[in-house]
Amino acid sequence: MIQQLIANDFVEEAYDLVQPMIERVLKNEGFYEWYKIDGTPAGSGDFKGSAGVLAKSSMMFKEWVKITSSFDE
């Protein structure tokens, strides 16, 4: 969802929605497979799927900044 928001120029919305995901990774020091109802992490602590999705989103944000800053010049 985050990647599609960025791709369709809803970058501010994407940024707002990705923040809780990033905060959760930092707080729990890992990329967990899922979270229990109470918010505690479960499953693998180095789940590559969630790491990859957040990494790609990060690269898309970076590319968006690069493109939009070139318009300012």
All heavy atoms as a GROMACS GRO file, in nm:
protein
  582
    1MET      N    1   0.082  -0.118   0.000
    1MET     CA    2   0.000   0.000   0.000
    1MET      C    3   0.087   0.126   0.000
    1MET      O    4   0.060   0.219  -0.075
    1MET     CB    5  -0.092  -0.002   0.120
    1MET     CG    6  -0.186   0.114   0.125
    1MET     SD    7  -0.300   0.094   0.261
    1MET     CE    8  -0.305   0.258   0.322
    2ILE      N    9   0.190   0.127   0.082
    2ILE     CA   10   0.279   0.243   0.090
    2ILE      C   11   0.343   0.269  -0.047
    2ILE      O   12   0.345   0.383  -0.095
    2ILE     CB   13   0.390   0.221   0.195
    2ILE    CG1   14   0.330   0.193   0.334
    2ILE    CG2   15   0.486   0.338   0.200
    2ILE    CD1   16   0.245   0.302   0.391
    3GLN      N   17   0.391   0.164  -0.110
    3GLN     CA   18   0.457   0.178  -0.239
    3GLN      C   19   0.360   0.231  -0.345
    3GLN      O   20   0.398   0.315  -0.427
    3GLN     CB   21   0.518   0.045  -0.282
    3GLN     CG   22   0.631   0.003  -0.192
    3GLN     CD   23   0.675  -0.139  -0.217
    3GLN    OE1   24   0.638  -0.203  -0.314
    3GLN    NE2   25   0.756  -0.191  -0.126
    4GLN      N   26   0.238   0.184  -0.343
    4GLN     CA   27   0.141   0.231  -0.441
    4GLN      C   28   0.101   0.376  -0.417
    4GLN      O   29   0.078   0.452  -0.511
    4GLN     CB   30   0.017   0.141  -0.442
    4GLN     CG   31   0.043   0.007  -0.508
    4GLN     CD   32   0.096   0.022  -0.649
    4GLN    OE1   33   0.037   0.091  -0.732
    4GLN    NE2   34   0.207  -0.042  -0.678
    5LEU      N   35   0.094   0.416  -0.291
    5LEU     CA   36   0.067   0.557  -0.262
    5LEU      C   37   0.179   0.646  -0.317
    5LEU      O   38   0.152   0.749  -0.379
    5LEU     CB   39   0.051   0.578  -0.111
    5LEU     CG   40  -0.079   0.528  -0.051
    5LEU    CD1   41  -0.071   0.528   0.101
    5LEU    CD2   42  -0.197   0.612  -0.099
    6ILE      N   43   0.303   0.605  -0.297
    6ILE     CA   44   0.416   0.682  -0.349
    6ILE      C   45   0.411   0.685  -0.501
    6ILE      O   46   0.424   0.792  -0.563
    6ILE     CB   47   0.551   0.624  -0.302
    6ILE    CG1   48   0.562   0.630  -0.149
    6ILE    CG2   49   0.668   0.699  -0.367
    6ILE    CD1   50   0.676   0.546  -0.092
    7ALA      N   51   0.389   0.570  -0.562
    7ALA     CA   52   0.387   0.560  -0.709
    7ALA      C   53   0.277   0.647  -0.770
    7ALA      O   54   0.291   0.694  -0.883
    7ALA     CB   55   0.368   0.414  -0.750
    8ASN      N   56   0.170   0.670  -0.695
    8ASN     CA   57   0.058   0.749  -0.746
    8ASN      C   58   0.055   0.890  -0.688
    8ASN      O   59  -0.048   0.956  -0.690
    8ASN     CB   60  -0.073   0.675  -0.721
    8ASN     CG   61  -0.085   0.554  -0.809
    8ASN    OD1   62  -0.106   0.566  -0.928
    8ASN    ND2   63  -0.065   0.436  -0.752
    9ASP      N   64   0.172   0.934  -0.638
    9ASP     CA   65   0.194   1.071  -0.591
    9ASP      C   66   0.113   1.110  -0.467
    9ASP      O   67   0.078   1.226  -0.450
    9ASP     CB   68   0.173   1.171  -0.704
    9ASP     CG   69   0.258   1.295  -0.688
    9ASP    OD1   70   0.364   1.286  -0.623
    9ASP    OD2   71   0.219   1.403  -0.737
   10PHE      N   72   0.084   1.013  -0.383
   10PHE     CA   73   0.024   1.040  -0.252
   10PHE      C   74   0.133   1.022  -0.147
   10PHE      O   75   0.120   0.941  -0.054
   10PHE     CB   76  -0.094   0.945  -0.226
   10PHE     CG   77  -0.212   0.970  -0.315
   10PHE    CD1   78  -0.230   0.896  -0.430
   10PHE    CD2   79  -0.304   1.068  -0.282
   10PHE    CE1   80  -0.339   0.918  -0.513
   10PHE    CE2   81  -0.414   1.091  -0.364
   10PHE     CZ   82  -0.432   1.016  -0.480
   11VAL      N   83   0.240   1.096  -0.164
   11VAL     CA   84   0.361   1.076  -0.084
   11VAL      C   85   0.340   1.116   0.062
   11VAL      O   86   0.387   1.047   0.152
   11VAL     CB   87   0.480   1.151  -0.147
   11VAL    CG1   88   0.605   1.134  -0.062
   11VAL    CG2   89   0.504   1.102  -0.288
   12GLU      N   90   0.271   1.224   0.085
   12GLU     CA   91   0.247   1.266   0.224
   12GLU      C   92   0.166   1.161   0.300
   12GLU      O   93   0.198   1.128   0.414
   12GLU     CB   94   0.174   1.400   0.226
   12GLU     CG   95   0.163   1.459   0.366
   12GLU     CD   96   0.107   1.599   0.367
   12GLU    OE1   97   0.124   1.672   0.268
   12GLU    OE2   98   0.046   1.636   0.470
   13GLU      N   99   0.064   1.106   0.235
   13GLU     CA  100  -0.016   1.001   0.298
   13GLU      C  101   0.070   0.877   0.324
   13GLU      O  102   0.061   0.814   0.429
   13GLU     CB  103  -0.135   0.964   0.209
   13GLU     CG  104  -0.240   1.072   0.197
   13GLU     CD  105  -0.211   1.174   0.086
   13GLU    OE1  106  -0.096   1.181   0.035
   13GLU    OE2  107  -0.304   1.247   0.051
   14ALA      N  108   0.154   0.841   0.227
   14ALA     CA  109   0.242   0.726   0.243
   14ALA      C  110   0.337   0.746   0.360
   14ALA      O  111   0.358   0.655   0.441
   14ALA     CB  112   0.321   0.702   0.115
   15TYR      N  113   0.393   0.866   0.369
   15TYR     CA  114   0.486   0.896   0.478
   15TYR      C  115   0.416   0.883   0.613
   15TYR      O  116   0.471   0.823   0.706
   15TYR     CB  117   0.544   1.037   0.460
   15TYR     CG  118   0.646   1.073   0.563
   15TYR    CD1  119   0.778   1.030   0.550
   15TYR    CD2  120   0.612   1.149   0.674
   15TYR    CE1  121   0.873   1.062   0.645
   15TYR    CE2  122   0.707   1.181   0.770
   15TYR     CZ  123   0.836   1.138   0.754
   15TYR     OH  124   0.929   1.169   0.851
   16ASP      N  125   0.296   0.936   0.624
   16ASP     CA  126   0.221   0.927   0.750
   16ASP      C  127   0.192   0.782   0.787
   16ASP      O  128   0.201   0.744   0.904
   16ASP     CB  129   0.089   1.004   0.740
   16ASP     CG  130   0.109   1.154   0.736
   16ASP    OD1  131   0.219   1.203   0.772
   16ASP    OD2  132   0.014   1.225   0.694
   17LEU      N  133   0.157   0.700   0.688
   17LEU     CA  134   0.121   0.561   0.715
   17LEU      C  135   0.241   0.471   0.743
   17LEU      O  136   0.227   0.370   0.813
   17LEU     CB  137   0.041   0.505   0.597
   17LEU     CG  138  -0.099   0.564   0.581
   17LEU    CD1  139  -0.162   0.517   0.451
   17LEU    CD2  140  -0.187   0.527   0.699
   18VAL      N  141   0.358   0.505   0.691
   18VAL     CA  142   0.476   0.421   0.713
   18VAL      C  143   0.540   0.447   0.850
   18VAL      O  144   0.610   0.361   0.903
   18VAL     CB  145   0.578   0.438   0.598
   18VAL    CG1  146   0.663   0.562   0.616
   18VAL    CG2  147   0.666   0.314   0.586
   19GLN      N  148   0.514   0.560   0.910
   19GLN     CA  149   0.576   0.595   1.038
   19GLN      C  150   0.554   0.491   1.148
   19GLN      O  151   0.650   0.451   1.214
   19GLN     CB  152   0.530   0.734   1.085
   19GLN     CG  153   0.582   0.847   1.000
   19GLN     CD  154   0.732   0.845   0.982
   19GLN    OE1  155   0.807   0.842   1.078
   19GLN    NE2  156   0.774   0.843   0.857
   20PRO      N  157   0.431   0.444   1.172
   20PRO     CA  158   0.412   0.343   1.277
   20PRO      C  159   0.490   0.213   1.249
   20PRO      O  160   0.537   0.148   1.342
   20PRO     CB  161   0.262   0.316   1.277
   20PRO     CG  162   0.201   0.433   1.210
   20PRO     CD  163   0.303   0.487   1.115
   21MET      N  164   0.504   0.179   1.122
   21MET     CA  165   0.578   0.057   1.087
   21MET      C  166   0.726   0.073   1.120
   21MET      O  167   0.788  -0.017   1.178
   21MET     CB  168   0.562   0.028   0.937
   21MET     CG  169   0.422  -0.001   0.896
   21MET     SD  170   0.414  -0.017   0.718
   21MET     CE  171   0.242   0.021   0.689
   22ILE      N  172   0.782   0.187   1.086
   22ILE     CA  173   0.923   0.214   1.115
   22ILE      C  174   0.946   0.221   1.265
   22ILE      O  175   1.042   0.164   1.318
   22ILE     CB  176   0.969   0.342   1.043
   22ILE    CG1  177   0.966   0.320   0.892
   22ILE    CG2  178   1.108   0.384   1.091
   22ILE    CD1  179   0.986   0.445   0.810
   23GLU      N  180   0.857   0.290   1.335
   23GLU     CA  181   0.870   0.300   1.481
   23GLU      C  182   0.865   0.163   1.546
   23GLU      O  183   0.939   0.135   1.640
   23GLU     CB  184   0.759   0.390   1.536
   23GLU     CG  185   0.780   0.537   1.501
   23GLU     CD  186   0.660   0.624   1.535
   23GLU    OE1  187   0.566   0.575   1.603
   23GLU    OE2  188   0.659   0.740   1.493
   24ARG      N  189   0.779   0.074   1.496
   24ARG     CA  190   0.766  -0.060   1.551
   24ARG      C  191   0.896  -0.140   1.532
   24ARG      O  192   0.940  -0.211   1.622
   24ARG     CB  193   0.649  -0.132   1.485
   24ARG     CG  194   0.620  -0.267   1.541
   24ARG     CD  195   0.500  -0.327   1.474
   24ARG     NE  196   0.383  -0.297   1.555
   24ARG     CZ  197   0.262  -0.342   1.530
   24ARG    NH1  198   0.239  -0.416   1.424
   24ARG    NH2  199   0.162  -0.312   1.609
   25VAL      N  200   0.957  -0.128   1.414
   25VAL     CA  201   1.083  -0.198   1.386
   25VAL      C  202   1.192  -0.148   1.480
   25VAL      O  203   1.268  -0.226   1.537
   25VAL     CB  204   1.125  -0.179   1.238
   25VAL    CG1  205   1.268  -0.223   1.216
   25VAL    CG2  206   1.031  -0.254   1.146
   26LEU      N  207   1.201  -0.016   1.496
   26LEU     CA  208   1.303   0.042   1.585
   26LEU      C  209   1.280   0.002   1.730
   26LEU      O  210   1.374  -0.036   1.800
   26LEU     CB  211   1.306   0.194   1.570
   26LEU     CG  212   1.350   0.246   1.433
   26LEU    CD1  213   1.330   0.397   1.425
   26LEU    CD2  214   1.493   0.208   1.405
   27LYS      N  215   1.155   0.009   1.774
   27LYS     CA  216   1.122  -0.024   1.913
   27LYS      C  217   1.156  -0.170   1.945
   27LYS      O  218   1.210  -0.200   2.051
   27LYS     CB  219   0.974   0.001   1.939
   27LYS     CG  220   0.928  -0.040   2.077
   27LYS     CD  221   0.779  -0.021   2.092
   27LYS     CE  222   0.733  -0.078   2.224
   27LYS     NZ  223   0.588  -0.088   2.232
   28ASN      N  224   1.124  -0.260   1.852
   28ASN     CA  225   1.143  -0.404   1.876
   28ASN      C  226   1.275  -0.457   1.823
   28ASN      O  227   1.301  -0.577   1.833
   28ASN     CB  228   1.025  -0.481   1.818
   28ASN     CG  229   0.897  -0.446   1.888
   28ASN    OD1  230   0.886  -0.460   2.008
   28ASN    ND2  231   0.800  -0.397   1.813
   29GLU      N  232   1.355  -0.370   1.764
   29GLU     CA  233   1.488  -0.405   1.714
   29GLU      C  234   1.485  -0.525   1.621
   29GLU      O  235   1.566  -0.617   1.632
   29GLU     CB  236   1.585  -0.427   1.829
   29GLU     CG  237   1.603  -0.304   1.914
   29GLU     CD  238   1.698  -0.324   2.030
   29GLU    OE1  239   1.743  -0.438   2.055
   29GLU    OE2  240   1.727  -0.225   2.097
   30GLY      N  241   1.389  -0.525   1.529
   30GLY     CA  242   1.381  -0.635   1.434
   30GLY      C  243   1.260  -0.626   1.344
   30GLY      O  244   1.170  -0.546   1.365
   31PHE      N  245   1.262  -0.709   1.240
   31PHE     CA  246   1.154  -0.717   1.144
   31PHE      C  247   1.078  -0.846   1.170
   31PHE      O  248   1.114  -0.953   1.121
   31PHE     CB  249   1.211  -0.719   1.001
   31PHE     CG  250   1.280  -0.592   0.962
   31PHE    CD1  251   1.416  -0.576   0.983
   31PHE    CD2  252   1.208  -0.489   0.905
   31PHE    CE1  253   1.478  -0.458   0.946
   31PHE    CE2  254   1.270  -0.371   0.868
   31PHE     CZ  255   1.406  -0.356   0.888
   32TYR      N  256   0.974  -0.838   1.249
   32TYR     CA  257   0.899  -0.957   1.289
   32TYR      C  258   0.791  -0.993   1.187
   32TYR      O  259   0.743  -0.908   1.112
   32TYR     CB  260   0.837  -0.937   1.428
   32TYR     CG  261   0.942  -0.940   1.535
   32TYR    CD1  262   1.011  -0.826   1.570
   32TYR    CD2  263   0.975  -1.059   1.596
   32TYR    CE1  264   1.112  -0.830   1.666
   32TYR    CE2  265   1.075  -1.064   1.693
   32TYR     CZ  266   1.143  -0.949   1.727
   32TYR     OH  267   1.241  -0.954   1.821
   33GLU      N  268   0.757  -1.121   1.186
   33GLU     CA  269   0.658  -1.171   1.091
   33GLU      C  270   0.518  -1.116   1.119
   33GLU      O  271   0.444  -1.084   1.028
   33GLU     CB  272   0.652  -1.323   1.094
   33GLU     CG  273   0.774  -1.388   1.034
   33GLU     CD  274   0.763  -1.538   1.033
   33GLU    OE1  275   0.691  -1.590   0.945
   33GLU    OE2  276   0.824  -1.602   1.120
   34TRP      N  277   0.482  -1.107   1.246
   34TRP     CA  278   0.351  -1.055   1.281
   34TRP      C  279   0.355  -1.004   1.424
   34TRP      O  280   0.452  -1.022   1.497
   34TRP     CB  281   0.243  -1.163   1.264
   34TRP     CG  282   0.247  -1.275   1.363
   34TRP    CD1  283   0.187  -1.278   1.486
   34TRP    CD2  284   0.314  -1.401   1.348
   34TRP    NE1  285   0.215  -1.398   1.547
   34TRP    CE2  286   0.292  -1.476   1.464
   34TRP    CE3  287   0.392  -1.458   1.247
   34TRP    CZ2  288   0.343  -1.603   1.484
   34TRP    CZ3  289   0.442  -1.586   1.266
   34TRP    CH2  290   0.417  -1.656   1.383
   35TYR      N  291   0.247  -0.939   1.464
   35TYR     CA  292   0.233  -0.886   1.598
   35TYR      C  293   0.103  -0.936   1.659
   35TYR      O  294   0.001  -0.945   1.590
   35TYR     CB  295   0.236  -0.732   1.597
   35TYR     CG  296   0.374  -0.680   1.568
   35TYR    CD1  297   0.420  -0.672   1.437
   35TYR    CD2  298   0.459  -0.643   1.670
   35TYR    CE1  299   0.548  -0.627   1.410
   35TYR    CE2  300   0.588  -0.598   1.643
   35TYR     CZ  301   0.631  -0.591   1.513
   35TYR     OH  302   0.757  -0.547   1.487
   36LYS      N  303   0.109  -0.971   1.786
   36LYS     CA  304  -0.010  -1.019   1.857
   36LYS      C  305  -0.106  -0.903   1.881
   36LYS      O  306  -0.070  -0.787   1.863
   36LYS     CB  307   0.031  -1.081   1.991
   36LYS     CG  308   0.121  -1.202   1.975
   36LYS     CD  309   0.166  -1.254   2.110
   36LYS     CE  310   0.265  -1.367   2.093
   36LYS     NZ  311   0.316  -1.415   2.221
   37ILE      N  312  -0.225  -0.935   1.924
   37ILE     CA  313  -0.327  -0.833   1.949
   37ILE      C  314  -0.277  -0.729   2.048
   37ILE      O  315  -0.307  -0.610   2.034
   37ILE     CB  316  -0.458  -0.898   1.999
   37ILE    CG1  317  -0.520  -0.980   1.886
   37ILE    CG2  318  -0.556  -0.794   2.049
   37ILE    CD1  319  -0.641  -1.061   1.926
   38ASP      N  320  -0.196  -0.770   2.145
   38ASP     CA  321  -0.145  -0.675   2.244
   38ASP      C  322  -0.024  -0.596   2.194
   38ASP      O  323   0.031  -0.513   2.266
   38ASP     CB  324  -0.111  -0.747   2.375
   38ASP     CG  325   0.005  -0.844   2.361
   38ASP    OD1  326   0.060  -0.860   2.250
   38ASP    OD2  327   0.041  -0.906   2.463
   39GLY      N  328   0.016  -0.620   2.068
   39GLY     CA  329   0.126  -0.544   2.009
   39GLY      C  330   0.264  -0.603   2.025
   39GLY      O  331   0.361  -0.547   1.975
   40THR      N  332   0.275  -0.718   2.093
   40THR     CA  333   0.406  -0.780   2.109
   40THR      C  334   0.444  -0.855   1.980
   40THR      O  335   0.359  -0.915   1.914
   40THR     CB  336   0.410  -0.876   2.229
   40THR    OG1  337   0.309  -0.975   2.212
   40THR    CG2  338   0.389  -0.802   2.359
   41PRO      N  339   0.573  -0.851   1.946
   41PRO     CA  340   0.617  -0.918   1.823
   41PRO      C  341   0.614  -1.070   1.837
   41PRO      O  342   0.629  -1.124   1.946
   41PRO     CB  343   0.760  -0.868   1.805
   41PRO     CG  344   0.805  -0.826   1.940
   41PRO     CD  345   0.682  -0.783   2.014
   42ALA      N  346   0.593  -1.136   1.722
   42ALA     CA  347   0.592  -1.282   1.720
   42ALA      C  348   0.653  -1.330   1.589
   42ALA      O  349   0.666  -1.255   1.494
   42ALA     CB  350   0.448  -1.332   1.734
   43GLY      N  351   0.690  -1.456   1.588
   43GLY     CA  352   0.753  -1.512   1.469
   43GLY      C  353   0.899  -1.472   1.461
   43GLY      O  354   0.960  -1.427   1.557
   44SER      N  355   0.955  -1.490   1.343
   44SER     CA  356   1.096  -1.460   1.322
   44SER      C  357   1.126  -1.313   1.346
   44SER      O  358   1.052  -1.226   1.302
   44SER     CB  359   1.134  -1.497   1.178
   44SER     OG  360   1.265  -1.455   1.149
   45GLY      N  361   1.238  -1.286   1.412
   45GLY     CA  362   1.280  -1.149   1.439
   45GLY      C  363   1.362  -1.087   1.328
   45GLY      O  364   1.400  -0.970   1.336
   46ASP      N  365   1.386  -1.163   1.224
   46ASP     CA  366   1.458  -1.109   1.109
   46ASP      C  367   1.389  -1.149   0.979
   46ASP      O  368   1.449  -1.196   0.885
   46ASP     CB  369   1.605  -1.149   1.108
   46ASP     CG  370   1.626  -1.300   1.108
   46ASP    OD1  371   1.528  -1.375   1.118
   46ASP    OD2  372   1.743  -1.342   1.098
   47PHE      N  373   1.258  -1.127   0.979
   47PHE     CA  374   1.174  -1.165   0.867
   47PHE      C  375   1.209  -1.080   0.745
   47PHE      O  376   1.194  -0.958   0.746
   47PHE     CB  377   1.027  -1.148   0.904
   47PHE     CG  378   0.931  -1.194   0.800
   47PHE    CD1  379   0.934  -1.323   0.753
   47PHE    CD2  380   0.838  -1.106   0.748
   47PHE    CE1  381   0.844  -1.366   0.656
   47PHE    CE2  382   0.748  -1.147   0.651
   47PHE     CZ  383   0.751  -1.278   0.605
   48LYS      N  384   1.259  -1.143   0.642
   48LYS     CA  385   1.308  -1.072   0.524
   48LYS      C  386   1.197  -1.006   0.443
   48LYS      O  387   1.219  -0.905   0.378
   48LYS     CB  388   1.386  -1.168   0.433
   48LYS     CG  389   1.494  -1.248   0.504
   48LYS     CD  390   1.622  -1.170   0.517
   48LYS     CE  391   1.736  -1.252   0.569
   48LYS     NZ  392   1.735  -1.292   0.704
   49GLY      N  393   1.076  -1.060   0.449
   49GLY     CA  394   0.964  -1.002   0.374
   49GLY      C  395   0.934  -0.860   0.418
   49GLY      O  396   0.926  -0.768   0.336
   50SER      N  397   0.919  -0.839   0.547
   50SER     CA  398   0.888  -0.704   0.595
   50SER      C  399   1.007  -0.611   0.579
   50SER      O  400   0.991  -0.493   0.549
   50SER     CB  401   0.840  -0.707   0.740
   50SER     OG  402   0.939  -0.760   0.826
   51ALA      N  403   1.127  -0.662   0.594
   51ALA     CA  404   1.246  -0.580   0.574
   51ALA      C  405   1.254  -0.532   0.430
   51ALA      O  406   1.282  -0.415   0.402
   51ALA     CB  407   1.372  -0.658   0.610
   52GLY      N  408   1.226  -0.621   0.336
   52GLY     CA  409   1.233  -0.587   0.195
   52GLY      C  410   1.129  -0.484   0.156
   52GLY      O  411   1.157  -0.392   0.078
   53VAL      N  412   1.009  -0.497   0.207
   53VAL     CA  413   0.901  -0.404   0.175
   53VAL      C  414   0.935  -0.264   0.227
   53VAL      O  415   0.920  -0.165   0.156
   53VAL     CB  416   0.767  -0.453   0.233
   53VAL    CG1  417   0.661  -0.346   0.224
   53VAL    CG2  418   0.722  -0.578   0.160
   54LEU      N  419   0.984  -0.255   0.349
   54LEU     CA  420   1.020  -0.124   0.403
   54LEU      C  421   1.142  -0.066   0.332
   54LEU      O  422   1.149   0.055   0.308
   54LEU     CB  423   1.044  -0.132   0.554
   54LEU     CG  424   0.918  -0.143   0.638
   54LEU    CD1  425   0.954  -0.160   0.786
   54LEU    CD2  426   0.830  -0.021   0.621
   55ALA      N  427   1.236  -0.150   0.294
   55ALA     CA  428   1.354  -0.103   0.220
   55ALA      C  429   1.313  -0.046   0.085
   55ALA      O  430   1.359   0.062   0.045
   55ALA     CB  431   1.455  -0.215   0.202
   56LYS      N  432   1.226  -0.116   0.014
   56LYS     CA  433   1.182  -0.067  -0.117
   56LYS      C  434   1.104   0.064  -0.101
   56LYS      O  435   1.122   0.157  -0.180
   56LYS     CB  436   1.097  -0.170  -0.189
   56LYS     CG  437   1.056  -0.122  -0.327
   56LYS     CD  438   0.990  -0.228  -0.409
   56LYS     CE  439   0.956  -0.168  -0.546
   56LYS     NZ  440   0.892  -0.264  -0.633
   57SER      N  441   1.021   0.073   0.000
   57SER     CA  442   0.948   0.197   0.024
   57SER      C  443   1.043   0.311   0.052
   57SER      O  444   1.026   0.422   0.000
   57SER     CB  445   0.852   0.179   0.143
   57SER     OG  446   0.755   0.081   0.113
   58SER      N  447   1.146   0.284   0.130
   58SER     CA  448   1.247   0.385   0.160
   58SER      C  449   1.316   0.434   0.032
   58SER      O  450   1.337   0.553   0.013
   58SER     CB  451   1.349   0.328   0.258
   58SER     OG  452   1.451   0.420   0.281
   59MET      N  453   1.350   0.340  -0.055
   59MET     CA  454   1.414   0.377  -0.182
   59MET      C  455   1.319   0.460  -0.269
   59MET      O  456   1.362   0.554  -0.336
   59MET     CB  457   1.461   0.253  -0.257
   59MET     CG  458   1.579   0.185  -0.190
   59MET     SD  459   1.648   0.046  -0.283
   59MET     CE  460   1.514  -0.071  -0.282
   60MET      N  461   1.191   0.428  -0.264
   60MET     CA  462   1.094   0.504  -0.343
   60MET      C  463   1.079   0.646  -0.288
   60MET      O  464   1.067   0.742  -0.365
   60MET     CB  465   0.959   0.433  -0.344
   60MET     CG  466   0.960   0.305  -0.425
   60MET     SD  467   0.804   0.213  -0.418
   60MET     CE  468   0.702   0.316  -0.525
   61PHE      N  469   1.080   0.662  -0.156
   61PHE     CA  470   1.078   0.796  -0.097
   61PHE      C  471   1.200   0.875  -0.142
   61PHE      O  472   1.191   0.991  -0.180
   61PHE     CB  473   1.075   0.790   0.057
   61PHE     CG  474   0.941   0.762   0.118
   61PHE    CD1  475   0.922   0.651   0.196
   61PHE    CD2  476   0.835   0.848   0.099
   61PHE    CE1  477   0.798   0.624   0.254
   61PHE    CE2  478   0.711   0.825   0.156
   61PHE     CZ  479   0.692   0.711   0.233
   62LYS      N  480   1.315   0.811  -0.135
   62LYS     CA  481   1.440   0.876  -0.175
   62LYS      C  482   1.435   0.920  -0.321
   62LYS      O  483   1.475   1.031  -0.355
   62LYS     CB  484   1.558   0.781  -0.151
   62LYS     CG  485   1.692   0.843  -0.177
   62LYS     CD  486   1.804   0.746  -0.142
   62LYS     CE  487   1.939   0.808  -0.170
   62LYS     NZ  488   2.047   0.718  -0.135
   63GLU      N  489   1.387   0.834  -0.408
   63GLU     CA  490   1.376   0.868  -0.550
   63GLU      C  491   1.278   0.983  -0.572
   63GLU      O  492   1.302   1.072  -0.652
   63GLU     CB  493   1.332   0.745  -0.630
   63GLU     CG  494   1.327   0.767  -0.779
   63GLU     CD  495   1.463   0.797  -0.841
   63GLU    OE1  496   1.566   0.758  -0.784
   63GLU    OE2  497   1.465   0.859  -0.949
   64TRP      N  498   1.169   0.983  -0.497
   64TRP     CA  499   1.070   1.092  -0.507
   64TRP      C  500   1.134   1.225  -0.469
   64TRP      O  501   1.115   1.325  -0.537
   64TRP     CB  502   0.949   1.062  -0.419
   64TRP     CG  503   0.847   1.172  -0.423
   64TRP    CD1  504   0.749   1.189  -0.516
   64TRP    CD2  505   0.835   1.280  -0.331
   64TRP    NE1  506   0.677   1.302  -0.487
   64TRP    CE2  507   0.728   1.360  -0.373
   64TRP    CE3  508   0.905   1.316  -0.216
   64TRP    CZ2  509   0.688   1.474  -0.305
   64TRP    CZ3  510   0.866   1.431  -0.149
   64TRP    CH2  511   0.758   1.508  -0.193
   65VAL      N  512   1.212   1.225  -0.361
   65VAL     CA  513   1.280   1.347  -0.317
   65VAL      C  514   1.377   1.394  -0.426
   65VAL      O  515   1.382   1.513  -0.459
   65VAL     CB  516   1.355   1.325  -0.184
   65VAL    CG1  517   1.448   1.441  -0.152
   65VAL    CG2  518   1.255   1.304  -0.071
   66LYS      N  519   1.450   1.301  -0.482
   66LYS     CA  520   1.547   1.334  -0.586
   66LYS      C  521   1.476   1.397  -0.707
   66LYS      O  522   1.521   1.498  -0.760
   66LYS     CB  523   1.619   1.206  -0.627
   66LYS     CG  524   1.731   1.224  -0.724
   66LYS     CD  525   1.801   1.088  -0.740
   66LYS     CE  526   1.871   1.077  -0.872
   66LYS     NZ  527   1.932   0.945  -0.890
   67ILE      N  528   1.366   1.339  -0.749
   67ILE     CA  529   1.292   1.390  -0.865
   67ILE      C  530   1.232   1.528  -0.836
   67ILE      O  531   1.244   1.618  -0.916
   67ILE     CB  532   1.182   1.290  -0.908
   67ILE    CG1  533   1.246   1.165  -0.967
   67ILE    CG2  534   1.086   1.353  -1.008
   67ILE    CD1  535   1.150   1.050  -0.986
   68THR      N  536   1.167   1.539  -0.720
   68THR     CA  537   1.100   1.666  -0.690
   68THR      C  538   1.199   1.778  -0.662
   68THR      O  539   1.171   1.893  -0.692
   68THR     CB  540   1.002   1.653  -0.572
   68THR    OG1  541   1.071   1.605  -0.458
   68THR    CG2  542   0.888   1.560  -0.608
   69SER      N  543   1.314   1.745  -0.606
   69SER     CA  544   1.413   1.852  -0.581
   69SER      C  545   1.476   1.900  -0.711
   69SER      O  546   1.520   2.013  -0.719
   69SER     CB  547   1.520   1.805  -0.483
   69SER     OG  548   1.596   1.701  -0.538
   70SER      N  549   1.477   1.818  -0.815
   70SER     CA  550   1.532   1.862  -0.944
   70SER      C  551   1.438   1.965  -1.010
   70SER      O  552   1.483   2.045  -1.090
   70SER     CB  553   1.556   1.744  -1.037
   70SER     OG  554   1.434   1.688  -1.078
   71PHE      N  555   1.310   1.964  -0.973
   71PHE     CA  556   1.216   2.063  -1.025
   71PHE      C  557   1.241   2.200  -0.964
   71PHE      O  558   1.209   2.302  -1.024
   71PHE     CB  559   1.073   2.022  -0.999
   71PHE     CG  560   1.027   1.903  -1.077
   71PHE    CD1  561   0.961   1.800  -1.013
   71PHE    CD2  562   1.048   1.893  -1.213
   71PHE    CE1  563   0.919   1.688  -1.084
   71PHE    CE2  564   1.005   1.783  -1.285
   71PHE     CZ  565   0.941   1.680  -1.220
   72ASP      N  566   1.296   2.202  -0.844
   72ASP     CA  567   1.322   2.329  -0.773
   72ASP      C  568   1.441   2.404  -0.829
   72ASP      O  569   1.457   2.522  -0.802
   72ASP     CB  570   1.343   2.303  -0.625
   72ASP     CG  571   1.217   2.249  -0.557
   72ASP    OD1  572   1.107   2.274  -0.611
   72ASP    OD2  573   1.229   2.183  -0.454
   73GLU      N  574   1.523   2.338  -0.905
   73GLU     CA  575   1.646   2.401  -0.954
   73GLU      C  576   1.621   2.492  -1.070
   73GLU      O  577   1.535   2.490  -1.145
   73GLU     CB  578   1.748   2.293  -0.993
   73GLU     CG  579   1.791   2.214  -0.871
   73GLU     CD  580   1.883   2.098  -0.908
   73GLU    OE1  581   1.904   2.069  -1.029
   73GLU    OE2  582   1.933   2.036  -0.816
   0.00000   0.00000   0.00000
